[in-house]
Amino acid sequence: PPTAMLAILGAALAAGAAGESSPTGLGSCPCIEWAGLDKHVVGGKLVYTPPGSSTSYSYPSNYGNMECKEHDLELPPLCYSSPPAWCSQKWCYVDKDKCTGVQAYRSKFFADDDVYYSYETCGESNQFSVWYESNSGSGSDAGSSTQLTGLIDVLQGYLWSTRSMMESEYIKVASQSLQECKYSKTCPCLECYYNAVWKTKTDFSDVGAWIRPENPNLQSLISCLAAGVSQSYSHVAAKEGNPAERVGYQYFGDQLTGSYVGWPNVDWCPASTYDPRFRPWYAAGSTGPKDVVIVVDVSGSMQTAGRDALAKAATSAVLDTLDWKDHASIILFNDDIAARYSTRLWPMSDTRREAMRAWMEDQSWAGGGTDFKVALNDAFKIIKDSVAAGDTSMCQKAIIFLTDGQAEFTQYDFDQMKSLSKKYDTTMFTYALGSGADTSITKQLACDNGGIFYPVPDGGDLANIMSRYYAFFSAGQQVCTPSFSRFSDAVTGKTLMPACLPLYDRRTTTANLLGVTCMDLNMMADPAELEKRPDWHSLVCTVSDMTKKCRAMEMSECMREKLRREYSSDSQCFTSSATSCPCTDASCQDDHDFVDEKGYFCDTWIGDNCDTADVDWGYSAHGKAAVLSRCRRSCGKCTMLDPCPYAEAPTCSEISQPSASGCRACRTDKVSGLDIMGNKMSCTGEGPASAAQLRAGGLARGASLLAVTVAGFGV
């Protein structure tokens, strides 16, 4: 992973506000000698052991004491390799009760001690302030696009630092017998006090965790992971946060249990139904863009055992996993199409999600017979028409099919579905609900079309099971760059712009999702103020490109069988019990900067047949050859190695700085959909998209779609 420190900062960081500070801190918040330091000194060195870890690190004996200094520079585990920006900044220990006008932060290195530190007293400003003040003072253009998009480089660096540290610590804590690590709770937060800016009880000096009570066997592991996350979050908050004026969060959702860790600590007791794994930011951070058609059978048998209510709740849960980069529609069917939200896919903004929910409430969810074919054919028509109109993410596609009964389906019908799935690169996930469900049709549809079959008993947690579909994609992708979202904070109403990045367990050849870490851009600057700058659109275009970039699916049949077996032996398509699977040659990569002769980047070829670029899309022989040569991973041309030679899942081979990538819309007109602000993708920036632009987001050569189908079978 790349270092978070940017070359473009150059002298700006060195000549920032730090140079104006006293070497012993501000008079209103002076550096102190922490008396408790001595008990951690062994053999003349300060010894630090991360929570839950058996590995210890030696620091200088005066670490943090008495003076403003780059105390963390080149020190493990956080600042030794790929260090985040705070590692080279000055700080010192302070007495929080003797600091006026300076926010002190509690040390997470020594969580059992009541010790606080500050960057601010040493004159360190956050990155945006340093850049802006440096440029304003020198007379250079403070509106430079390099400056503002450079914030994204730093933010990505912070996320990568947290990811690297947490992945390393997980390997250590998961491989040993653990006692519960000390952590601060959100429920209740004993040191939280009401803050008028945040409109709730907060403790800015601390990081809080909520660990789901349903998983007592994992309590020790998750508590130690939470303590590890706290170390990284505390440093970033101390360096970048300005909680007295600006609302912005850092947070982590855990895949194993659905627990939550966040800065600042907030007095918050989640509802029993809350699970971060089913929030849009989590799915968006762990997978690439998706196009979703939700097709729900509303036949008469769905009245049995409250299945209609379960289906409605499950559909709503699927909507909760979708973000602005995704596209969606809904079909309700019985023996015909009972209702259809739209004939093509819509970008999934918060407003659109709520409009779809309102539409769902006005529909009938039980009545009539069942015809699978009419529903599935209509779903594929939506896919076809959306691709033709450019109403697509140009990425993943699938069909999810839920049934509670039976319907006529012949071998010809299976063959037709298989042909359409291949044509549109569509995966099918199927669900059989209740004791009367015919599992043979749903299972064959999943097995024929590269998906997973889920038998669900009456009273089962259908919403939970269905909304986990995205875990399939996270298992087949390794996300290397952050995804950005935009939503209103439920408490303050402030617009937040989080960037999210997944963490993986790499102990085997397959990278398994550990969770998702997020940091709001608001931590460094208020988006409302950034919008006033002339280079705002450069930032918008950059984060939109990063988020909308398609991620290649590398899912062998062996990996699919492992995922099927994890749910149920009844879900397996074959009898294989293989524990190791072939893997993709890690050296096989796309040229991410390559644009083909018709203006498309490599990732837009995911799901399309590069071998027929000349026949299907009119490419010249030279143009086709260039695509096959420069876009090997997206074209599916990487060698599958069997047996896999890697001892562990590889990390991302190369991560470029977003500021160096430029805006795709400035290089090609082959861009689709909307940007993160809801505007049509463009180089110069345009106003809010019109209804026609919302429907026709751009030109798609041959996009990929996810059709999520919920079918209730019956008579």
Residue, then its C-alpha position, 0 to 999 in steps of 0.5 A: p500500500p502507498t504511504a499516506m504522506l504526499a509528495i505534493l505537500g512538500a514544504a507546505l507541511a514543513a512550513g505549516a503552523a508547527g513552526e509557529s509553536s513553542p517546543t513545549g506547547l502552548g501556554s494554555c495547554p503546556c506539554i507535561e512529564w507523564a509520571g506514569l511513563d516509568k512503569h512501562v519502562v524496561g531496560g531503559k526502553l518504553v515497552y508497548t504491547p497492543p491489546g490482545s497481542s503477544t508482540s511488544y515494541s520498544y520506544p524511547s524512554n521519553y516518548g511523548n514527554m515534556e516537548c513537542k516532537e515527532h515522537d511516532l516517526e518510524l515507530p512500529p506498529l503504526c508508523y513503520s511501514s506505509p505511515p499515515a500523515w500523523c506519524s511525522q507530526k509533533w505532539c506531547y502529553v498534556d494535562k486535559d484539566k489544564c488545557t484551555g481552547v485545545q482538545a486533548y485526546r486520551s491515549k489508546f496505547f496505554a488504555d489503562d492509564d488516564v493520560y492525554y496528548s495533543y497535536e494542536t498544542c504543538g502547532e499542528s493543523n489538519q491537512f486542509s488547513v495547512w494547504y489552504e493557509s500555505n497557498s494563501g500566504s504564498g499568493s499561489d492558487a488556493g483553488s488548484s485541483t491538485q490541492l483539493t483532490g490531494l485531500i483524498d490522497v491523505l484520506q486514502g492513506y489513513l484508511w490504508s493505514t487502519r486496514s494494514m494495522m488491523e489485518s496484521e493485528y487480527i492475525k495475531v489475536a485470532s491465533q491465540s487464546l484471549q482474555e477480553c481487552k479493555y474498551s470504552k462502551t457506547c452503551p452507556c458512555l459514562e464520560c459523554y456530555y451533551n454538545a450543542v454542535w453534535k446535538t448529542k452526548t459525546d466524548f471527543s477524547d475517546v473511541g467507543a464500541w458496541i459489541r453485539p451481545e448475541n456472540p459471547n464466544l467472540q467477545s474477547l476477539i472483537s473487544c481486542l479488535a475494537a481496542g486496535v481500531s481505537q488506536s488508529y482512530s484516536h490519532v487521526a481524530a487528534k490530527e484532523g478533527n475539529p469537533a468544536e466546529r465540525v461534525g465528522y466520524q470514523y467508524f468500523g463495522d465488523q463482519l464476524t458479529g455485526s459489532y460497531v466501533g466509532w470516534p467520537n464515543v457517543d452515548w448510543c444504545p442501538a436498537s436490537t435490529y441494528d446491524p452495520r453490515f446491512r447499512p449502505w456504507y458497509a455494502a458500498g465499501s466491501t463491494g463494487p457497483k451493482d445494478v439490482v432488479i428486485v422481483v417479488d412474487v405476490s401470489g396468494s400462497m404468500q399469505t401463509a405464515g406471514r410470508d408476504a410481510l417477510a418478503k416486503a421486509a426482505t425487499s426493504a433490507v436489500l434496498d438498504t444495501l444499495d448506495w448512489k453508485d448502484h441502480a435498481s428497480i422492483i417487479l411484483f408478480n403473480d400469474d402476470i406482472a402485478a406491479r412494476y416500479s420502473t421499466r429501467l433501473w434508477p440510481m439509488s439515492d436516498t430519495r430514490r430508496e424512500a420513493m421505492r419504499a413508499w411505492m411498496e406500501d401502496q402495492s398488494w403483496a398476496g393474491g393470484g397464481t404464479d408464473f416464474k417465466v413472465a417474471l424472469n423474462d421481465a427482469f431480463k427485459i429491464i436489464k436489456d433496456s437499461v443497458a441499451a439506455g446507459d441506465t447501469s453501473m456497468c458492473q455486477k449482475a445477478i438474479i435473486f429468486l425467492t419461492d414459497g411453492q411450485a410453478e411450471f418450469t421446463q428444461y427449455d425454460f432452464d436453458q433459456m435462463k442460462s442463455l440470458s444469464k450468459k449473455y448479460d453475465t448474470t448470477m442467480f441467487t435463489y431462495a425457497l421459503g417455507s415447508g411447501a417450497d419446491t427446492s428443485i427449480t430454485k436450486q437448479l437455477a442457482c447451480d446453472n447460473g453461478g449463484i447460491f441456493y438458500p432454503v429458508p424455513d417459515g419464520g426464518d430471518l429472511a431479511n437478514i439472509m437475502s440482504r447478505y447477497y453482497a457477501f458473495f461479491s465481496a468474496g470474489q473481489q478485492v477492493c483496493t480503493p475507497s468507495f464514497s457515500r453521501f448522506s445526512d447525519a441522523v442527529t445533526g442533519k449535517t451532510l457527511m461524505p464517508a470514504c470506506l475500505p474493506l479489511y480482509d483475513r488473509r491467512t488463506t489463499t482467499a481473502n475473507l471479509l473482516g469488516v469495513t472501516c470508514m472516515d468522513l471527509n468532514m474530519m478534514a474539511d466541511p464539504a459545504e465550505l469545499e463546495k464554494r471552491p473553484d476546484w470542488h468539481s475536481l474532487v467530486c469527479t475524482v471520488s465519483d470515479m473511484t466509487k463507480k469503478c467496476r471490480a473484477m469478480e474472480m469466483s471459481e466454482c470451487m469458491r462458490e461451493k465453499l460459500r454454498r457449504e457455509y450456508s447449508s449442505d442443501s445449498q451445494c450443487f456438487t459433492s465436493s468438500a475441497t478446502s483449497c481452490p485455484c486462485t488467480d495469478a496475482s501478477c496479472q493486472d490491468d493497465h488502469d490508465f488505458v483507454d481503448e479506441k472507443g473511449y472505454f477504461c479497462d474495468t468497463w469490460i468486466g462482464d463483456n466478451c473481449d474476444t468478440a470486441d470486433v464482431d459485437w462492438g465494431y473494434s478494429a483488429h488493433g483495437k481488439a488486440a490492445v484491449l486483450s493485452r492491456c485489460r487482461r484482468s477485466c477481460g478474464k484472461c488471467t491464469m487460474l493457478d491450480p494448486c494455488p501457490y500462495a500461502e496467503a491471499p495477496t494484497c493489492s499490488e499497486i495503489s495510485q494516488p487519486s490526485a494523479s488519476g484525473c477525472r475520467a469525464c475529462r478523458t472520454d465521453k463514455v461515462s455513465g450515470l450520475d456523480i456523488m452529488g446527483n449530477k450528470m458525470s462531466c468534466t466541468g461540472e453541471g447542475p442537478a440532473s434533469a429527469a431525462q439525464l437521470r434516465a439516460g446517464g450515459l452510453a454503455r457498450g455492454a453493461s453488467l447488471l444485478a437483478v435481485t428477484v424475490a419470487g413467492f411460488g404458490v397457487 
